[in-house]
């Protein structure tokens, strides 16, 4: 079985991770854990969003934080016979 699990840091995403963790997946299953971060501009605000440019150092820090978070979740999801891949999309 293959599962694509997107994580954005929200409570709903954490609930989805918990749901997949509680599933009894067949051996050989693969969970693709994915997170997306902005490339150079982050959209903030409500329906009429403004754009904030992020400095390269901010992006590097954001990548590092997301990577650490994904690896922690991958460790939580990985069980005997279950493979977890992580990826960050920009």
C-alpha positions as CSV (number, residue, x, y, z in Angstrom):
1,X,0.0,0.0,0.0
2,X,1.2,3.5,-0.8
3,X,0.1,6.6,1.2
4,X,0.8,10.2,0.3
5,X,0.6,12.3,3.5
6,X,1.0,16.0,3.2
7,X,2.0,18.0,6.3
8,X,1.7,21.8,6.7
9,X,2.2,22.1,10.4
10,X,-1.5,22.5,11.1
11,X,-3.5,20.6,13.8
12,X,-5.4,18.9,10.9
13,X,-2.2,17.6,9.4
14,X,-1.1,16.3,12.9
15,X,-4.4,14.5,13.1
16,X,-3.8,12.9,9.7
17,X,-0.3,11.8,10.8
18,X,-1.9,10.3,14.0
19,X,-4.5,8.5,11.9
20,X,-1.9,6.9,9.6
21,X,0.2,6.0,12.6
22,X,-2.7,4.1,14.1
23,X,-3.5,2.2,10.9
24,X,-2.4,-1.4,10.6
25,X,-0.6,-1.2,7.3
26,X,0.5,-4.3,5.5
27,X,4.3,-5.0,5.4
28,X,6.0,-3.4,2.5
29,X,3.8,-0.3,2.7
30,X,5.3,3.0,1.8
31,X,4.3,6.4,3.3
32,X,5.4,9.4,1.3
33,X,5.5,12.3,3.8
34,X,5.5,15.6,2.0
35,X,5.7,19.3,3.0
36,X,5.8,22.4,0.9
37,X,7.5,25.7,1.7
38,X,7.5,28.9,-0.3
39,X,10.3,29.5,-2.6
40,X,11.0,33.2,-2.2
41,X,7.8,34.8,-1.2
42,X,5.5,33.9,1.6
43,X,1.8,34.7,1.4
44,X,0.3,35.9,4.6
45,X,-2.9,37.4,5.7
46,X,-6.5,36.8,4.9
47,X,-8.5,36.7,1.6
48,X,-6.5,39.7,0.3
49,X,-3.1,38.5,1.1
50,X,0.1,40.5,0.9
51,X,3.4,39.1,-0.1
52,X,6.5,39.2,2.1
53,X,9.9,38.5,0.6
54,X,12.0,36.1,2.6
55,X,15.7,36.4,2.9
56,X,17.8,33.4,1.7
57,X,18.9,32.8,5.4
58,X,15.2,32.7,6.4
59,X,14.5,30.1,3.7
60,X,17.5,28.0,4.8
61,X,16.2,28.1,8.4
62,X,12.7,27.3,7.3
63,X,14.0,24.3,5.2
64,X,15.9,23.1,8.3
65,X,12.9,23.4,10.6
66,X,10.6,21.6,8.2
67,X,13.2,18.8,7.6
68,X,13.6,18.3,11.4
69,X,9.8,18.1,11.8
70,X,9.4,15.7,8.9
71,X,12.1,13.4,10.1
72,X,10.5,13.3,13.6
73,X,7.2,12.3,12.0
74,X,8.9,9.8,9.8
75,X,10.4,8.1,12.9
76,X,6.9,8.0,14.4
77,X,5.3,6.5,11.3
78,X,8.1,4.0,10.5
79,X,7.4,0.6,11.9
80,X,8.7,-2.9,11.1
81,X,7.9,-3.4,7.4
82,X,6.8,0.2,6.7
83,X,9.0,2.5,4.8
84,X,8.7,6.3,5.1
85,X,10.1,8.8,2.6
86,X,10.2,12.5,3.3
87,X,10.4,15.3,0.8
88,X,10.2,19.1,0.8
89,X,8.7,20.8,-2.2
90,X,9.5,24.5,-2.9
